Amino acid sequence: MSDNVRPVGPVLDELNVPIELSATQRVTKVLVIAKVTDLESGMPGLVVSHNGLDWIEQWGLLRAAEQVMETESPLTEGDA
């Protein structure tokens, strides 16, 4: 693991990314897509990370996320 690789949990915590889970739900697979910006050049980039998903699982999670985004409003209370 290089010096540039770090666990995603603290990064998401810094951004205050919430997730709603019931008492009977547990996250078992994750696909993280993050926009990043180089602080020196200002150039944007994209980082994708996962917890051991094969390409079919990655594709499936991405398609499922697209479906959710198409059927639910991306705005939540207080965003408007």
QUIJO-V52538 format. One record per backbone hydrogen bond with DSSP energy under -0.5 kcal/mol. NH is the residue of the N-H (numbers start at 1). CO is the residue of the C=O. E is the energy in kcal/mol with one decimal. If there is no record, write none. Layout:
BEGIN
<<NH | CO | E> <NH | CO | E>>
END
This chain:
BEGIN
<<5 | 2 | -1.2> <11 | 7 | -0.7> <12 | 8 | -2.7> <13 | 9 | -2.6> <14 | 10 | -2.4> <15 | 11 | -1.2> <16 | 13 | -1.3> <17 | 12 | -2.0> <18 | 16 | -0.7> <21 | 19 | -0.7> <25 | 22 | -1.4> <32 | 49 | -3.0> <33 | 31 | -0.5> <34 | 32 | -0.5> <34 | 47 | -2.9> <36 | 45 | -2.2> <38 | 43 | -2.7> <42 | 38 | -2.6> <45 | 36 | -2.7> <47 | 34 | -2.6> <49 | 32 | -2.3> <51 | 30 | -1.2> <58 | 54 | -2.4> <59 | 55 | -2.5> <60 | 56 | -2.6> <61 | 57 | -2.5> <62 | 58 | -2.3> <63 | 59 | -2.6> <64 | 60 | -2.4> <65 | 61 | -2.3> <66 | 62 | -2.0> <67 | 63 | -2.1> <68 | 64 | -2.1> <69 | 65 | -2.6> <70 | 66 | -1.9> <71 | 67 | -1.5> <72 | 68 | -2.1> <79 | 76 | -2.4>>
END
